[in-house]
Amino acid sequence: MSIYGYVRISSKDQKPDRQLDALVERGINRSSIFIDFESGKDFNRPQYKQLLKRIKNKDCIVIKSIDRLGRNYGEILKQWEIITKEKGADIEVLDMPLLNTNTGKEGLTGRFISDLVLQILAYVAETERVMIKQRQKEGITAAKIRGIRFGRPRTNETDQFMDAYNRWVSGELSSREAADFAEMSHTTFYRRCKELILHQKIRQ
């Protein structure tokens, strides 16, 4: 039986030290620890894939906390089943021993308890994630109603814009020539022109 550690951090700006220290303290060799610098939204991670290829029946994967395995409810359960059912390996979660499948709990009953606790926790985590996104969406909608703008700051028209616009409308200058005259990018100049035309139509 082999014991492996798995570490995941969300970006290269974060440090894996806390997770690594916990796994080494558990007695796992540093050479047996797989580290991914990836988001937890899916399992398309190079080191995790290597770990799945390595583990065999009766092996054990140790993680610091369940969110290191992933953040998506459905994917966590799917990978849990692959590891424990298809591969026949165990999972040990240092921060929540109740999830451990290698603690000598009696047969199917112990595994059932672990699976049940996992499903509850994963469901709660996924529900919270959905609620956060919903609150963000509602907050953005409310802010827009109050006139708050999001995205890149609006590029102000230059002093030469109206002169360039009038010369473009009269046909004296092409849109690109007018944009150069106004010292604006062609895309920004053309967008401002369309906004001005629309505004004038609304006022008529």
Order of alpha helices (4+ residues) and beta strands (2+ residues): beta-alpha-beta-alpha-beta-alpha-beta-alpha-alpha-alpha-alpha
